Amino acid sequence: MIKILIRTIVFLVCLIFTACADIKQPHERDIDGLYVADAYYDCGTMRKSEDKKNTFSFLLQSRSDREIYIEKVDVSCGCMKIDKKPKTIAKGQSASLDGHVEISGQSGKLSKAIFVNFNNGKVLMLRVIGEVKE
């Protein structure tokens, strides 16, 4: 029960702080040995008439002295789907996290969060950004 409460609080704090983040600047992230060179994937300008969905990919790298265990990946919106996620990333190795965002119900600025939960309660936050036009 306490673990669930702690994870929920961590998730909400991440959500609150990232909602105010400047979405124009990509960021390098290293959380307890799980590294991503660019935590932001910019889809650019998408048109509803042409693009029904847009794919994204993040390259995750283990800089830890032990294997990274990906427990689950949460998304901030039902319009996002994770198509491929690693279960583990060996020490010094890399793996891709792939997915797509469906833009049919979106308009204007797009900023969606992805939460990679790993190694018993650690969270790496990624973000998919862009702009959706009619």
Buried (B, 14 or more C-beta within 10 A) or exposed (E): EEEEEEBEEBBEEBEEEBEEBEBEEBBEBBBBBBBBEBBBBBBEEBEBEEBEBBEBEBEBBBEBEEEBBBBEBBBBBEBBEBEEBBEEBEEEEEBEBBBBBBBEEBEEEBBBBBBBBBBEEBBBBBBBBBBBEE
